[in-house]
Amino acid sequence: MTAPISNEYINITADKSSSTNSRNEKLRMRKTVKINSESSFDSKKSLESQEEEEKPKRSLLQIFLILFACVCAGFVFGWCLEKSRVFEPNSIRQQMIFKRWIMLKVFLTAVAVGQIVLIVLSLLPWTKDKFSTALKAYYCGFQNKSILTSAIGAFVLGSGMTICGACPGMVLSQVGTWTGNAYMTLLGALTGALIYGLFAPWIVKFTKPKKPLEHHLIHEQFNINYIALALPMAILLGVAVGLMEHFIPWREDYSSETTEGKNIFQYKIWPPYVCGILIGLLQAILVLFVNDTMGGSSSYVTIVSQWVVTENLQKKFPYLASARLGVANWWQVLYVCSAIIGALSSAAASDTLSSTPGVHKAAAYFGGFIMLIGARFASGCTSGHGLSGMGVLAWLSFVAVPFMFGGGIATAFIFKKCDILIPTELN
């Protein structure tokens, strides 16, 4: 579903006419409200935390249900990545040179189904408020992002994806299947998240637009209903997947693979569009339980921020401090970590654990590093900008996704020219 910022403080002082109690009243009524707007750190997190303060405090049961829903969604996500084989570094690299179409089929199907889910949620009386809240939680992360930062960050993200053969939401699935050198990709991604977090205030200071976008969503820009644009787009994406499947049947991408097994859960491969449908349906769980949409890269920031515990450290590194605690931060960590279990379970069921070759250790680490730097710079990754941003019709996502694929394609053709495209390393 996953930028620099500066903390602003609003002092609310009550004017009292009574001279004797004036000072005490002022001290009692003065509140300092800390606002982590996107102009300093992830305003998405700040908006969610502010909303949580305004709402009645969640009970332990409610928190448990939210986190349990995230675990279930993450498990299904990891299972589908493994069953579609889209998690393989070779699938990503071969997609970028248009030799294998698994990634695009899964991606476009998930976007289309996710949009249909969001359309339904936007129309039903008992879910449309949650849909609206999820939209706000999504686009408030763009308050200090421009077209330029989204384009550059996404291009770097795409290049990193080709280098390491993964994306932020896919790395932990590779870890679960014990893909060659996946742990190095994870380490590189965590390092990238940490480096970005350390320098976030300065990055935002020098990159935030002088004039932020007035409307972050396309349908709001043109003052029309969400369904009027989302439904035609979902249909077109479905047609595109159908045409790809007609001219390039999915079995051709698995020439040396097999779908045999005692039951469907033991199959080594599921059709990519089936996995895409299941991934798209996960948007319903996240919107209904978390009031958010699918993402992945923000979880890395939460993980690497746990050392920012003192008041002094939190003042020095406010971006990391804002990502350290709270359900609004930790749900995504549980989601992506549960993908490890989902991918592991799927691979174990089909007896494919540790059979997927990965990229060289240096490529895995460096690719993971710049992949997360790019994702945080663009304020979104393949899941955040691709599955969710395009799904909710966010302007900057329609900039980021083409540049993401552009960076991946350019890097892949360079690798092909250098004859280093095919991953060969096993653990």
Summary of the structure (lengths in Angstrom):
residues: 427
radius of gyration: 22.0
end to end distance: 30.2
largest distance: 86.4
contacts: 1664
relative contact order: 0.23
helix: 66%
strand: 3%
